[in-house]
């Protein structure tokens, strides 16, 4: 729907509400003005004033809703363009892209350890607040969800072996319900396609902003 049609529909809605709120009482007041002018005229003036206030407030709320909807649509468009880039990457390129996001947003000592011997840590860095950040990257297609076995393997090394203060699993896909439930019990920060899109486009938080535990 075009913005012009949206604004037209909003105006029509305002007019309809105004007719019901003011039109019917106005007809009654006009009868009073004719037969009891000393009562009807003051009431008529009050009605016009109240109707004007109602119209202004309704129009203002309608415009605020329209602007918010336009803003949210713009954010979704930016995020969609941003995350589309990650779907074209290979696994190694994706790991380097995540490392870049960490460095861009203030992390230090950023290392890419992806490969057969990474023991679940594709990216290791120091978060801006000093905590040790360990990230595993899963560059999957939209229909390939990260499952519970992968989550369990990551938990087994992120804290005990890599000594993570913040453990993050980021994917271009989503997580199964079992994986998400298990991650919640282990304090794993999950970043699916939508969260990654927000982080990459600066319209959402970086992972370490969602984990508030103090550094060990």
C-alpha positions as CSV (number, residue, x, y, z in Angstrom):
1,X,0.0,0.0,0.0
2,X,1.4,3.4,-1.0
3,X,1.9,6.2,1.6
4,X,-0.7,8.3,-0.2
5,X,-3.4,5.6,0.1
6,X,-2.4,5.0,3.8
7,X,-2.8,8.7,4.6
8,X,-6.1,8.7,2.7
9,X,-7.4,5.8,4.7
10,X,-6.3,7.5,8.0
11,X,-8.2,10.7,7.0
12,X,-11.3,8.7,6.2
13,X,-11.2,7.0,9.5
14,X,-10.8,10.3,11.4
15,X,-13.8,11.8,9.5
16,X,-16.0,8.8,10.4
17,X,-15.1,8.9,14.1
18,X,-15.7,12.7,14.1
19,X,-19.2,12.2,12.6
20,X,-20.1,9.8,15.3
21,X,-18.5,11.8,18.1
22,X,-19.7,15.2,17.1
23,X,-22.3,14.9,14.3
24,X,-25.1,13.3,16.3
25,X,-24.8,15.5,19.3
26,X,-24.6,18.5,17.0
27,X,-27.9,17.7,15.4
28,X,-29.5,17.6,18.8
29,X,-27.8,20.9,19.8
30,X,-29.1,22.6,16.7
31,X,-32.6,21.7,17.8
32,X,-31.9,23.2,21.2
33,X,-30.5,26.4,19.5
34,X,-33.8,26.8,17.7
35,X,-36.1,26.2,20.6
36,X,-34.0,27.1,23.7
37,X,-31.2,29.4,22.4
38,X,-30.0,30.5,25.9
39,X,-29.0,26.8,26.6
40,X,-28.3,25.6,23.1
41,X,-25.8,28.3,21.9
42,X,-23.3,27.8,24.8
43,X,-23.6,24.0,24.5
44,X,-23.0,24.4,20.7
45,X,-19.8,26.4,21.3
46,X,-18.6,23.9,23.8
47,X,-19.3,21.0,21.4
48,X,-17.3,22.8,18.6
49,X,-14.4,23.3,20.9
50,X,-14.4,19.7,22.1
51,X,-14.7,18.4,18.5
52,X,-11.7,20.5,17.5
53,X,-9.6,19.2,20.3
54,X,-10.7,15.6,19.5
55,X,-9.9,16.0,15.8
56,X,-6.4,17.5,16.5
57,X,-5.5,14.7,19.0
58,X,-6.8,12.0,16.7
59,X,-4.9,13.3,13.7
60,X,-1.7,13.7,15.8
61,X,-1.9,10.0,17.0
62,X,-2.7,8.8,13.5
63,X,0.4,10.7,12.2
64,X,2.6,9.3,15.0
65,X,1.4,5.7,14.1
66,X,2.2,6.4,10.4
67,X,5.6,7.7,11.1
68,X,6.4,4.8,13.5
69,X,5.3,2.3,10.9
70,X,7.4,3.9,8.2
71,X,10.4,3.9,10.6
72,X,10.0,0.2,11.3
73,X,9.6,-0.6,7.6
74,X,12.9,1.3,6.9
75,X,14.7,-0.7,9.7
76,X,13.4,-4.0,8.2
77,X,14.6,-3.0,4.8
78,X,18.1,-2.1,6.0
79,X,18.4,-5.3,8.0
80,X,17.2,-7.4,5.1
81,X,19.9,-5.9,2.8
82,X,22.6,-6.3,5.4
83,X,21.9,-10.0,6.3
84,X,21.6,-10.9,2.6
85,X,25.3,-10.4,2.3
86,X,26.1,-13.1,4.9
87,X,24.1,-15.7,3.0
88,X,26.4,-15.3,0.1
89,X,29.5,-16.0,2.2
90,X,31.3,-19.3,2.8
91,X,31.9,-20.5,6.4
92,X,35.4,-19.0,6.7
93,X,34.4,-15.7,5.2
94,X,31.5,-15.6,7.6
95,X,33.8,-16.1,10.6
96,X,35.9,-13.2,9.4
97,X,32.8,-11.1,8.9
98,X,31.8,-11.7,12.6
99,X,35.3,-10.9,13.7
100,X,35.0,-7.6,11.9
101,X,31.8,-6.8,13.6
102,X,33.4,-7.4,17.0
103,X,36.4,-5.2,16.1
104,X,34.1,-2.5,14.6
105,X,32.1,-2.3,17.8
106,X,35.1,-1.9,20.2
107,X,36.4,-5.4,20.9
108,X,40.1,-5.9,21.2
109,X,42.4,-8.9,20.8
110,X,40.1,-10.3,18.1
111,X,41.2,-13.7,16.7
112,X,39.7,-16.0,14.1
113,X,40.2,-19.6,15.1
114,X,37.9,-21.3,12.7
115,X,38.8,-24.7,11.4
116,X,38.8,-28.4,12.4
117,X,40.7,-27.8,15.6
118,X,39.0,-24.7,16.9
119,X,37.1,-26.7,19.6
120,X,34.0,-24.6,19.1
121,X,35.6,-21.2,19.1
122,X,35.5,-19.6,15.7
123,X,36.1,-16.1,17.1
124,X,37.7,-15.1,20.4
125,X,37.9,-11.5,21.5
126,X,37.9,-9.2,24.5
127,X,34.7,-7.3,24.8
128,X,34.8,-3.5,25.4
129,X,34.2,-4.0,29.1
130,X,37.0,-6.5,29.4
131,X,35.1,-9.8,29.4
132,X,36.3,-12.7,27.3
133,X,34.1,-13.3,24.3
134,X,33.9,-16.7,22.6
135,X,31.8,-17.0,19.4
136,X,30.9,-20.0,17.3
137,X,29.6,-19.2,13.8
138,X,27.1,-21.3,11.8
139,X,26.7,-20.1,8.3
140,X,23.6,-22.1,7.5
141,X,20.8,-21.8,5.0
142,X,17.3,-20.6,6.1
143,X,15.9,-24.1,6.4
144,X,18.9,-25.6,8.3
145,X,18.4,-24.8,12.0
146,X,21.0,-25.1,14.6
147,X,20.1,-28.1,16.8
148,X,20.6,-29.2,20.3
149,X,23.7,-31.5,19.7
150,X,25.6,-28.6,18.2
151,X,24.6,-26.4,21.2
152,X,25.8,-29.1,23.6
153,X,29.2,-29.4,22.0
154,X,29.7,-25.6,22.1
155,X,28.7,-25.5,25.8
156,X,31.2,-28.3,26.5
157,X,34.1,-26.2,25.3
158,X,33.1,-22.5,25.6
159,X,33.3,-22.2,29.3
160,X,35.5,-25.1,30.5
161,X,38.2,-25.0,27.7
162,X,38.0,-21.4,26.3
163,X,37.1,-19.8,29.7
164,X,34.4,-17.6,28.1
165,X,32.7,-14.9,30.1
166,X,30.3,-14.4,27.2
167,X,29.6,-17.4,24.9
168,X,27.7,-16.6,21.7
169,X,26.4,-18.8,18.9
170,X,25.6,-16.8,15.8
171,X,23.9,-18.1,12.7
172,X,22.4,-17.0,9.4
173,X,19.5,-19.3,10.2
174,X,17.5,-20.0,13.4
175,X,17.6,-22.4,16.3
176,X,15.4,-25.4,17.2
177,X,13.3,-25.1,20.3
178,X,15.4,-27.7,22.0
179,X,18.6,-25.9,21.2
180,X,17.2,-22.6,22.4
181,X,15.9,-24.1,25.6
182,X,19.2,-25.8,26.4
183,X,21.1,-22.5,25.6
184,X,18.9,-20.6,28.0
185,X,19.9,-23.0,30.9
186,X,23.6,-22.7,30.1
187,X,23.7,-18.9,29.6
188,X,24.5,-19.1,25.9
189,X,23.7,-15.9,23.9
190,X,21.9,-16.9,20.7
191,X,22.1,-14.7,17.6
192,X,19.8,-15.9,14.8
193,X,19.4,-14.2,11.4
194,X,17.3,-11.4,12.7
195,X,19.6,-10.6,15.6
196,X,22.6,-10.7,13.3
197,X,20.9,-8.3,10.9
198,X,20.3,-5.9,13.7
199,X,23.9,-6.1,15.0
200,X,25.4,-5.8,11.5
201,X,23.2,-2.8,10.5
202,X,23.6,-1.0,13.9
203,X,19.9,-1.2,14.5
204,X,20.2,-3.8,17.2
205,X,22.6,-4.6,20.1
206,X,25.9,-6.4,20.0
207,X,25.9,-9.7,21.9
208,X,27.9,-8.5,24.9
209,X,25.2,-5.8,25.6
210,X,22.7,-8.6,26.3
211,X,24.9,-10.5,28.8
212,X,25.2,-8.4,31.9
213,X,27.2,-10.7,34.2
214,X,30.4,-9.1,35.5
215,X,33.8,-10.3,34.3
216,X,35.2,-13.4,36.1
